[in-house]
Amino acid sequence: MALAYLGSKKPNTAAIMSSPPQLILTQDDLKKIAAYKAVEFVESGMVLGLGTGSTAKHATDRIGELLRQGKLSNIIGIPTSTKTHEQALSLGIPLSDLDTHPVLDLAIDGADEVDPDMNLVKGRGGSLLREKMIEGCCKKFVVIVDESKLVDYVGGSGLAMPVEIVPFCWKFTAEKLQSLFEEAGCVAKLRVLSGSGEPYVTDNGNFIVDLYFKKDIGDLRAAGDAILRLAGVVEHGMFIDMATTLIVAGELGVTVRNK
Ligand SMILES: O=C[C@H](O)[C@H](O)[C@H](O)COP(=O)(O)O
């Protein structure tokens, strides 16, 4: 059956009525489809990295459901944020941390952007540091996205590439970050809360500076190293060569790609 992806648009009911029967899927449906596909990789006894965000939430819900149904057992989850920690607790998923389980079998998480080489931008939900620590310790890292996340190059969506920084003299660090990528027309903005305008504070007590690029920044490893060399930077949201499997749900169905 053909899958019609309407994103957040309202369905055009007249068009639907006059065309062959189609299954109308929202963007959230696609996220759920990708998430459920990823959970097929989960086996009993695994230590699992539990991602953060609206896509990863579906995967964690599904793991909780399979545990309740007795279809999975002896799972240990390592959550990538306090939000996911709370979700997993509410689902009865046994939890641990990297101190106790420094090697994970599998992690499942969403992404904000995925480039053709499966490099990612993550952290628009603010969880990039814990995600990078945990997903860097996994034997297998399954990334789940709807097709809107696919880009030609990192930063290609025109949306943020987040960098976690210490609060101390954040303007200084933000300016340094912006000038690093002057040639790419970079604009650095401190992430603030929409209501109060106060700085957004991560689970680790840090701030986030969002970098917006007008052009391709080129060599991602060089860019990442330059960012990390700046005192005041904690971590950046480029996940370079970390994903081992990419699951994309889109208009034409689901694709699974391994690296
Ligand atoms: O900090 C947030 C994480 O990196 C998310 O995995 C990422 O922002 C994607 O989130 P969503 O699935 O909600 O688009």
The ligand as an SDF file (V2000), in Angstrom:
LIG
                    3D

 14 13  0  0  0  0  0  0  0  0999 V2000
   18.7590   16.4810   22.2590 O   0  0  0  0  0  0  0  0  0  0  0  0
   17.9580   15.8220   21.6170 C   0  0  0  0  0  0  0  0  0  0  0  0
   18.2980   14.6760   20.7910 C   0  0  0  0  0  0  0  0  0  0  0  0
   19.5300   14.7760   20.1570 O   0  0  0  0  0  0  0  0  0  0  0  0
   17.2110   14.2070   19.8380 C   0  0  0  0  0  0  0  0  0  0  0  0
   17.5110   12.8810   19.5190 O   0  0  0  0  0  0  0  0  0  0  0  0
   17.1150   15.0000   18.5580 C   0  0  0  0  0  0  0  0  0  0  0  0
   16.9360   16.3470   18.8820 O   0  0  0  0  0  0  0  0  0  0  0  0
   15.9520   14.4950   17.6860 C   0  0  0  0  0  0  0  0  0  0  0  0
   14.7720   14.7090   18.3620 O   0  0  0  0  0  0  0  0  0  0  0  0
   13.3520   14.3940   17.7140 P   0  0  0  0  0  0  0  0  0  0  0  0
   13.2630   12.9260   17.5730 O   0  0  0  0  0  0  0  0  0  0  0  0
   12.3660   14.9460   18.7100 O   0  0  0  0  0  0  0  0  0  0  0  0
   13.2910   15.1040   16.4070 O   0  0  0  0  0  0  0  0  0  0  0  0
  1  2  2  0
  2  3  1  0
  3  4  1  0
  3  5  1  0
  5  6  1  0
  5  7  1  0
  7  8  1  0
  7  9  1  0
  9 10  1  0
 10 11  1  0
 11 12  2  0
 11 13  1  0
 11 14  1  0
M  END
$$$$
